[in-house]
């Protein structure tokens, strides 16, 4: 595999995953889904679909995030929905279900470290799948690249998307009338 920019590689990887679903490759999706278990043998079945996308110079976390997103996609091979981050998808779920436990789960996801974020994302993907709420898989893969950083920029972006307009727009006020906060350049 020739070296590519990270975002180009991430986008092409998600397109590859989507092609597995579009072509009805149920065996491949099952192999990816099995990666959600903690058993090494389950992950071994994913290698044929993921390993070719990895580079020798990738950090261990870079490899883990590719495997994680592939496994999550195997669980919920929905159409990629560009436009908002995972906080936005979870916000859609929360608005649809109006459940305090969903908000608590989201807070737990934001507080998760790199070792446990996969468990929280697995539960979140199951919930999104049940309500057929799409995910921006490319952005999720890209965001996970920075999950362990000390500034928690990704978590803060997800939180802004989840709680945007909270308190500013009442239930009867359309959200379009509430001014959005501009996205920060570095976070």
C-alpha positions in Angstrom: 0.0 0.0 0.0 1.4 3.4 -0.9 1.5 6.0 1.7 -1.5 8.3 1.7 -2.6 11.3 3.8 -4.4 10.2 6.9 -7.8 11.6 5.9 -7.6 10.2 2.4 -6.7 6.7 3.8 -9.5 7.0 6.3 -12.1 7.9 3.6 -11.0 5.1 1.3 -11.1 2.7 4.2 -14.7 3.6 5.0 -15.5 3.4 1.3 -14.0 -0.1 1.3 -16.1 -1.1 4.3 -19.2 0.4 2.6 -18.5 -1.7 -0.5 -18.5 -4.9 1.6 -22.0 -4.0 2.8 -23.2 -2.8 -0.6 -22.0 -6.0 -2.2 -23.9 -8.1 0.4 -20.7 -9.6 1.8 -22.3 -11.0 4.9 -19.3 -13.1 5.7 -17.0 -10.1 5.8 -19.4 -8.1 7.9 -19.7 -11.1 10.3 -15.9 -11.3 10.6 -15.8 -7.6 11.4 -18.6 -7.8 13.9 -16.8 -10.6 15.7 -14.0 -8.2 16.4 -16.3 -6.6 19.0 -15.6 -9.5 21.3 -12.4 -9.3 23.4 -11.1 -12.6 22.1 -7.9 -12.6 20.0 -9.2 -15.2 17.6 -12.2 -13.0 16.7 -9.9 -10.1 15.8 -7.7 -12.5 13.7 -10.7 -12.9 11.3 -10.6 -9.2 10.7 -7.0 -9.0 9.5 -7.8 -9.8 5.8 -10.1 -6.7 5.8 -8.1 -4.3 7.9 -4.4 -5.1 7.9 -3.8 -4.0 4.3 -4.9 -0.5 5.3 -2.3 -0.1 8.0 1.2 1.3 7.6 4.4 0.1 9.2 4.9 3.5 10.9 1.4 3.5 12.4 1.2 3.9 16.2 -0.5 1.0 18.0 -3.5 3.3 18.7 -3.8 4.0 14.9 -4.1 0.3 14.3 -6.6 -0.2 17.1 -8.9 2.6 15.8 -9.0 1.0 12.3 -9.9 -2.3 13.8 -12.4 -0.7 16.2 -14.2 1.3 13.5 -14.3 -1.8 11.2 -15.9 -3.9 14.0 -18.4 -1.2 14.7 -19.2 -0.8 11.0 -19.7 -4.6 10.9 -22.3 -4.2 13.7 -24.1 -1.3 11.9 -23.2 -1.0 8.3 -25.3 2.1 7.8 -24.7 4.7 5.1 -21.9 7.2 6.0 -23.6 10.4 7.0 -21.1 13.3 6.7 -21.9 16.6 8.3 -21.6 16.1 12.0 -19.5 14.3 14.5 -20.5 11.4 16.7 -21.9 13.8 19.3 -24.4 14.9 16.6 -25.5 11.3 15.9 -25.9 10.7 19.6 -27.8 14.0 19.9 -30.3 12.8 17.3 -30.8 9.6 19.4 -31.3 11.6 22.6 -33.8 14.0 21.0 -35.7 11.0 19.6 -35.8 9.0 22.9 -35.6 11.8 25.5 -33.9 9.5 28.0 -31.7 10.7 30.9 -29.9 7.4 30.8 -28.8 8.2 27.2 -27.2 11.4 28.4 -25.4 9.5 31.2 -24.1 7.0 28.7 -22.9 9.8 26.5 -21.1 11.4 29.5 -19.5 8.1 30.2 -18.4 7.8 26.6 -16.8 11.2 26.8 -15.0 10.3 30.0 -13.7 7.0 28.6 -10.0 6.5 28.0 -8.5 4.9 24.9 -8.7 1.4 26.5 -12.4 1.6 27.2 -13.8 3.8 24.5 -14.5 0.8 22.3 -16.9 -0.7 24.9 -18.8 2.6 25.1 -18.9 3.0 21.3 -20.2 -0.5 20.9 -23.1 0.3 23.2 -23.7 3.6 21.4 -23.7 2.0 18.0 -26.2 -0.6 19.1 -28.5 2.2 20.3 -28.0 4.2 17.1 -28.6 1.1 15.0 -31.9 0.4 16.8 -33.2 3.8 15.8 -31.5 3.8 12.3 -29.5 6.9 13.0 -26.6 7.3 10.6 -23.0 7.8 11.6 -20.2 9.7 9.9 -17.8 6.8 9.9 -14.9 8.8 8.3 -15.1 11.4 10.9 -15.4 8.9 13.7 -12.2 7.2 12.5 -10.5 10.5 12.2 -11.7 11.7 15.6 -10.5 8.5 17.3 -7.0 9.3 16.1 -6.9 12.1 18.8 -8.9 10.3 21.5 -6.1 10.0 24.0 -4.7 13.5 23.8 -4.6 15.4 27.1 -6.6 18.4 25.8 -9.6 16.2 25.0 -10.4 18.3 21.9 -12.5 15.5 20.3 -14.5 15.0 23.4 -15.2 18.7 23.7 -16.3 18.9 20.0 -18.6 15.9 20.6 -20.0 17.6 23.7 -20.6 20.9 21.9 -22.5 19.0 19.1 -24.5 17.0 21.6 -25.5 19.9 23.8 -25.6 22.7 21.2 -28.3 25.2 21.8 -29.0 23.5 25.2 -31.0 26.0 27.2 -30.9 28.6 24.5 -33.7 27.2 22.4 -36.9 26.3 24.1 -39.0 23.4 22.9 -41.2 25.7 20.9 -38.4 27.8 19.4 -36.9 26.5 16.1 -33.2 25.7 16.5 -32.4 27.6 13.2 -33.1 30.8 15.1 -30.4 30.2 17.7 -27.0 31.3 16.6 -24.3 28.6 16.4 -21.0 28.9 18.1 -18.2 28.9 15.4 -15.9 25.8 15.3 -12.5 26.5 16.8 -9.6 26.2 14.4 -7.7 23.6 16.5 -10.5 22.0 18.4 
